[in-house]
Amino acid sequence: MIYRESFKATSISLPSNLTERLQELSASVGEPVATVQRQVIRAAYRGRWTWEVLGAEASSGEASERCVVRLSLSPRLTDQTLELRGAVPLSTWYRAALIKFLALHDSGNLTIWNLGG
């Protein structure tokens, strides 16, 4: 069972593999890395991303995290995605909600979507 809930984040911490993924995406769409990076950050702050937490342990609240930023701010970047794994800290309320969900549903998966503009 997968739990989905929309939320608005007030800030975003970008994962450690951001530079590598930005370079790959930049090469694939023919845009400078700086341009792609600006659009990724804008997309994140405007709420255009999907955030998945996979295989969480209810006892510790630790999880494997993935942030997928959907880029739709440039014609060349339409329908492109940038997958960022790890190093995205969970907020206190989010961890509490995750543990509560796992306790209630006995599931190792929790998906939180934030696709609003």
N, C-alpha and C positions, 0 to 999 in steps of 0.2 A: 504494500500500500504506500502511496506517495502523497504527502501533504503539501498543498500549495497555498501560499499566502502572499498577497502583494504588500509591499512596504516601501517607504521612502527613506533612503539613507541620507544622512547629513554630510557624510564624508566617505572617501574610499581610499583604501591602502592598496597600491598596485603591487602585484607579486614580483618575486625576484627574477622570473624568467621573462619579464616584460620586454627588455631590450632585444633579446633573441627573437621573440615572436613579432615584435614591431618590424625588425629587419626582414623577416620572411614575408610578412604581409605587404610591406613597402615594395619589395621586389615583385611580388605577384600582381600588384595593381599599378605599378609604375608611378607611384607617388613618393616624394621625399619622406624619410623617416620622421622628420620633425612635423610634417603635415599630418601624417597618420597618427602620431602621438597626440597632437592637439585634438584631433577628432575622437580618439579613444577616450581621452579625459573628459571632453565635452559630453560624449555619449554616456559615460558613467555617471557624471553629475546630473544629467537630465533624466536618469533612470532608465536608460535603454540597455539593460543587461539582464541576463538570466544567471542566477546564482544557485548552484547545486552543492549540496553537502552529501557525500556518499559514504556509506559504511561507518556511520557514527557508533561509538560505544556509549551506551546510556550511563554506565558507571563513572566514566571520566569526562564525558562531554567533548572528547576529542574526535575529530573527523578529518577525512580527506576532502579538501574544498576545491571547487572549480568555479571560476567566474567566467562567463562567456559574454563578451561585449558585442552587441549587434551594431554594426556600423551602417548608418543610413544617411549620413550628412553630406556625402559627396557622391556624384553620379558614378565615379569609378569605384567607390567603396560599397555601393548598394549590394545588399545580400552577402556581404563578407562578414565573417565572424572572427573574433580573436579569442582564443581559448587560453585562459590563464589558470595555472594549477598551483595550489599551495600558497603559503605566506599571506593569505587574506584572513586577518584575525576575526573571530566571531565576537559580536558584541555580547554583553552580559544578558540582555533580555532574549537574544537569539539563542544563546546556549541553553538558557532555562527553558525556552519553548521547545528546543530540540530534545532535551532530556525528558520533558513532560510528554511529548509526542511519542517518543520511543517507549516510555513506560506504559502508555495507554494502548498503543497499537502493536507493540512487540515487533517493530520493523527496524531495519537498519538503514532505511533510506528516507531522506527528507529533501524535498525540492522547494525552494522559495523562488518565485518568479517576480521580477520587477521589470515589466515591459512598458510601463506608462511613459508618456512624454512629459 
